[in-house]
Amino acid sequence: MKYDVANRRIWLKGEILNVNDAKVNVLSPTSQFGLNVFEGIPCYWNDEEKQLYAFRLEEHYDRLIRSAKLIQFDLKYTKENFKKALVDVVRANEYAEDLSVRQTLFVDGFGSWSSEGEVEMFVAPIPRGRTSAEYNKKGLNCCITSWRRICDENLSPRIKCGANYINSRVGQREALRNGYDTCIFLNEIGKVAEGPGSCFFMVKEETLITPRLTDSVLESITRDTIIKLAQEELGLNVVERTIDRTELYMADEAFLCGSAMEMNSVYTIDRYPIGTGERGEITKQLYLCYLDCVKGKLEGRKNWLTAIY
């Protein structure tokens, strides 16, 4: 790492700048209304190969373009622009460690919440250990938040938009006020949806179960990765279905997952211990498989990796 975190370089509007010199107009729609879409792209260092790999870059950029389309941005950037900006800024920082890279398309200028442009971009890498506290805990004590998850009829969770994460904020803040690490949302009809910025899985009788994408769940790349690894690498039975709240309390294992969080075991929900109240065996196997995958140690999954150096 060439620079400390407080002075790291980020990419903004085609330039690589000290983060303290990267400015956005306070009256811009992104500042006033959260009018932006983004991706959190995980990158992993393989020490044996001395190589940094961006994980499932193509899928992240496909989702970024879908988000921009659904929120009706006038998008001037291409996938090649996205990739070059990420590679250039990571190389400029000379990172040789695991990273989380925020890549954001935002509406700049003097428009309003209804503006389509002008759309600009920033790319900001940060070492994984400096991300949110709940992403670095070993095991989570969760509650079911009283706030409901946004749904496709109001603010679609299919759009990875900055403003949508206020829904995650109110649930997370409630959890912290009440002494929990994080929360789990129910959807508009009272069925299990996801965590704040993370997807939910549980294990019951050696079957891995997760809510359907139509249960107010983000089309998560980590979720898709876990399902594929569970089925194709570990031979586990995976079911996508609607989950009732009380099923959570009777689960044998549970975890939350996401690009920033990776996989983190849920120890308790509403003070009910999940299984033994510690990380379960299936969760442990999946996590080790996931780490092998993202670090380039699974030969059959090398197509998911993009070398930075």
N, C-alpha and C positions, 0 to 999 in steps of 0.2 A: 504494500500500500504506500503510495507516494505522498498522500496528504492525510492529515487527521480529518476526522469526520466533520468537524466544524468548518473546515476549509476545503472539503472535497469538491471536485469538479462535477458540474452537471451540464447537460446539453439543453440549450434553450434557443429556439428560433434559428437553428443552424450554427450556433456558436457554442464553444465549450468554455464555461465561465466558472470562476469561484462561486460557490453557492450563495455567498453573501452579496454578490454583484448581480444575481439573477432577479430581475424585477418584473412584476406584473402590475398593470394599472389597477388601482383600488376600485375604480368604477366599472371595471370590465364585468361581463356577465358571469365569468367563472368566479370572480371575487364576491360579487353580490348575491349570486343565486346558485352557486355550485354547479354551473353549467359546464361540465366536463365529463369525459369518459376515460377510463384508464385500465391498465393492466399492471398487476404485480408479478413480475417475471422472476422466477427463482433461477439462480446460477450456482453451480457447485464446482468446487475445486477438487480435481483428482491429483493427489500428491505424487502418485507413482508416475503418472504421465506428464506432470507439470502442465496441466491443461485445465482451463475453466470452461465448463459447459453450461450453456443456456438451455433450460428444459422446455421442450415442446413449444418452441418459439412460433412455429407456423400456426399452431392452434390458438396461441395467445393473440396473434395478429388477426386471425380470422374473427375471433370474438370481438376484438377492438373495432374492427370494421363493421361488424353487425351492430354493436352498440352505437357507433356513429350514425349508421343508417336509421336505426329505430328512433334516435333522438333528433334526427334530421339535421345533421351537420353538413356543411358545404366543405367536404374533405379534399384537401389538395395533396396530402401525403400518400405515398404508396407503401406497400410492404417492404420494398427495397429501402425506402427512406427510413422506415422504422428500424430495420435491422442495422443499417449503417450507423445510425445515430447511437443505438445501444452499444454496438461494438466499439465505436470511436470513443465514447465517454468512459467505458469500462477500461479500455486500454490506456486512456489518458491518466486514469487514477492508478494504473499498474496494480490492480487488485489480483491477489493470489489467495483468495479465501472465498467461503460461501457468501453469496450476496442475495439481497432482494432488490430488484430494480423496478422502480415506479416509472411507467411510461404513460404519459397523460396527454390527451388531446383536449384543448380548452378553447372557449370562445373569448377572444381578446377584444380590445377596442372599447367603444362606448355604446354598445348595444344594450338590449334588455334580455329578460328571460325567454323571449320568443325569437331571439336572433338565431340565424343559421351560421353566421361567420362574423368576423374572420377567425378561422380556426388555426391555432398555433399548437406547438408541441414542446414538452420538456421531458427529459429522461434523467432520472435521479437514482443512482445506485447507492446502497448502504449495506454495510456488513450485517449479516443476519442477527448477530448478537445485540444489535442496537435497535431492533424493531420493538413493537409493543410488548408490555410486560406479560400479558396472557399468552403470547406466542412463545415465551421462553420459560414458562413454568413446567415443572415435571408433574403432570397430573392436575386435573381441574375439578373443583367443587362448583357445580352448576346449579342454577335455579331455572324454573320456568318463569319467564318474564310475563308481567301483566300486559305488556305491549304486544300487539299482534304484528306479524310479519306483513310487509307490503305485498300486494298481489297484482296479477296481470290486469285487473280492472281499475287500479288507481296509479301506482308507480311500479311498473313491471320490474321484478328482480332479475329478469332476463337482460336488462340494460345495466351494465356495470358503470353506473353514473355516480359522481361525487355526491350529489344531493340525496341519492337513495340511502347513503350510509348514515344519515341522521336517524333513520329507523334503527340501525345497529347501535348508534350512540345511546339512544334513550333506554334501550334494553340493557346495554352494558353498564351504563351509569346506575341504573336501578340495582343491578346485581352487585356492583361494588358497594353501594350504600348499605346493602343488606348483608354484607360480609361474605359474598361469593366471589369466585374468580371471574366468572362469565355467565352467560345465560343461554337458554334455548328458547327460540320463538315457536309459538303455534301460529298456524295460518288463520285466514278469515273464518274458517268453519271449525276451528279448534283442534286441528290435526297437527302433528309435528312437522315443522318446516326445517329450520337450520339454526346455527348459531350466528353471532354477529361477525360477518366476514369468514364464515367457515361452514362446512357441510357436516351433517350428522350421520353416523353409522352406529348400529348396535349389533351385537352377536346374541343369538338365541338358539340353543341346541345346535351349535356349530354351523349355523347359517348366518351369513352376513346380510343385514337388512338395512336399507336406506330409503328415505322418502323419494317419491317420484318427482321428476322435474316439474310436473304440473301441480305440485303441492307447495307452490310459492318458494321455489328453490332456484338459486343461480345455476346456470349451466356451467358448472365448475369443472375445470380441467383436472384438478387434483382428484375430485370425486370420480371422474372418468378413469383416471390413472389407477386409483385404488380398485375399482371394479375390474378392470382388465387384468391387473396383477393378481388379484384374488382368484379370478377364474382361470386364467391362462398359465400363471406361474405356480400357484399354490393349490390349484384344483378345488377351491372352495365353492360351495353353493352360495350364490348371490341372488337376493330378491329385492326388487324395487317395488315398494308398495306404500300405501297410506298407513301411518302409524298413529295409534291412539296414545294419549298422554300416559295412561296408567301402564302401558307396555314398557315404558322407559324404566319404571321402578323395578320391573321384574327381569330386566335384561341380564345376561351373563357377563357381558362386556359392553363398553361403549367408548366412542372416541369422536372428536371433532377434527376436521382436516381442512387444509387450504394451502395455497402457495406460500403464504407467510408462516402459517402455523405448522406446516408439514402434517404430522399426526400427533395428537395429544390425547392421552387417555382421560376419560371422564371417571373420576373416583366416586362422586356422589351426585345425585340430582334431588333437589329439595330435601337434602339431608338423608335421603335413602342411599345406602351403599350399593354400588353397582357391582354385582358378583362378589369378589373378595375385597372390594374397595381399593384395589390396586390394578396395575396394568395386567390385562389378561394375556393368555398365551397366543391366541389368534391375532390380537392387536400387535403383540411383540413380533410375531413372524411377518406380518404385513409391513410393519415399520422397517424392519431390517431389509426386506425385499425392496421397499420403496427407496431406501438409501442407496442400495446397490444399483438400482435403476438410474437414479438421478446423477450418480457419480460416474456412470459409464462402465459399471462392472457387470451388467447384464448384456451379453453379446446380442441377444435377440431384440434389445430395445435401443440399440445405438442410433436408430433412425429418429428417435425422439430428441437427440442431442445436437446442439450447434456449438462447435468449437469457437472460442473467442480469440485465442492466440494461434 
